[in-house]
Structures are given as structure tokens and as C-alpha cells.
Amino acid sequence: AAAAAPAIGMRQAGLLFKGEYLPRTVLSSVISLAQSMQYFAVGWYLPVISLAIFGESFEKATIGSMVFNAFGIAGGLASAYFGRRLGLRLSSAVGFAGVFVALIVMGLTFGRIPLAVAFLLPAAFILCHSAGPGANGKSIAALSYRSDVRALGTGVTGMVGSFGSVAGLYLFPQIKDALGLGHTFLALSVVPLLGLITCLVITWDPTQAAAPD
């Protein structure tokens, strides 16, 4: 009879940071952390950003938020295509690059560009986020580990992503009150830049490799 597989729990979490699993854990964790932080710092506050762009018009701000999220839906539908064509790592890198550029331009031009251009920048942010790294952190984790440690790997990645969500929700209003909205975008651009650098440095991509099982 085949021997039963050993139970893997949090006590064995060190397995994720040894040997071939170390770069996979770092990659999936950083993608999960960065995408959660950038979304909950910027995407979650799209109604606030809409009010800043359109003034105090509640109707325009509401319609703007709806259109921004429509770009998010389109990006989410496209994420499977880009993940299949480019691989999860490269599609995440391209998405992080787009988000980084959008935040830099938003920060440098906030309040000084035509309304139509100002409207397109948050739309580009949410499109690049959802088409690239939005769902890839957990996807990479699920595909990077053997079945006996997969639940542990995806659990740790999810925990790191939850930390990013909390940090993004807390930091955005704090930085906004201290620096203003334009400088907040510039400060938050560090997050997708970190994700981009990680995706370029660590070359593991489960869609381009043999299954770990």
C-alpha cells in the first residue's frame, strides 16, 4: 500500500523559503502584496479620485467611477489571454509597468491637464492592474508548489496579500492628507515599481515550466 503523504501545516512553513521554492514564494508573495496594496490604495478610492477630477459634481463622479470599473472588468476578462500568451510573470510585469507609468503621470500632471486626459489616467491604471497582476499572485502560488504544500503556499501568499490590502486602505488617506493627492500618486508608484523589479529579477513562471508534481 502507498504510504500516506505527510500532513503539511504552518509548522512546515520554512519549506516555502528553501531551495527551489524560495524564489517562487518571493515572486508570488510580492505580486500578491503589491497588487493588493496598489488596488486598495488607489482602485478602492476611485470615487474620491473621481470627485477630485470632476469637482463636486456627484453625478459625474459616480459615472466616472462606473466607467473606471468597466475598464477593470475588461482588464479582468483580458487577463486570461495575456497570461496564456505572455506567461503569468511577464503579464504581471507589463501590468505593473503600466500602473507605474499611470501613477507617475497622474502625480506629475494632477490638476494641470485637460479633463479628458485626466479621466483616461485612472482608467489606464485600473485596466493595467486587472489585466496584469490583479489575479496573478495567487495563480502563480497555486501553480508553483507540489500538491502536498500547495495549500500552505497559497495560504501564505493570501496572508501577504491581505496585509497589502490593509496597508493600502490605511496609507492612502494618511498620505493624501499629508501630501495632497498628486504627491500621493507619486509616493504610491513605489509599489508597482517593486512588483515590476521582482518580476524581472525572478524568472520563474509556472506556465513556462514543467508541473511541480
Secondary structure, 3 states (H helix, E strand, C coil): CCCCCCCCCHHHHHHHHCCCHHHHHHHHHHHHHHHHHHHHHCHHHHHHHHHHHHCCCHHHHHHHHHHHHHHHHHHHHHHHHHHHHHCHHHHHHHHHHHHHHHHHHHHHHCCCCCHHHHHHHHHHHHHHHHHCCCCHHHHHHHHHCCHHHHHHHHHHHHHHHHHHHHHHHHHHHHHHHHHCHHHHHHHHCHHHHHHHHHHHHCCCCHHHCCCCC
